[in-house]
Amino acid sequence: MRPGDVTCMHDAAQVEVLSGLQHDRIVRLLGACLAPPTICIVEELALGGSLYDLLHTKSGARSNNPMPHSQVSHASSTACIGGIYIYK
């Protein structure tokens, strides 16, 4: 991958957006390296895992042990709060 490639430009745009976000419901950007070949974005650890993990692993929607409605409701409202912040 070379500087100027579409992927590299997408990563730079993502870092720019993430660097301006500060909200309790959104993981924080800790750092980034966009100099090929070492391209990485480092974000804070989401204790409890990602929303994807919550929805798609052993306690998620695709399991034999689905989350209680109250937990689904809380996860959904938390994701919505973060999404509203991003789009304001």
PyMOL commands that set and color helices and strands:
alter all, ss='L'
color gray80, all
select helices_A, chain A and resi 6-19+51-56+69-87
alter helices_A, ss='H'
color red, helices_A
select strands_A, chain A and resi 29-35+38-43
alter strands_A, ss='S'
color yellow, strands_A
deselect
rebuild
show_as cartoon
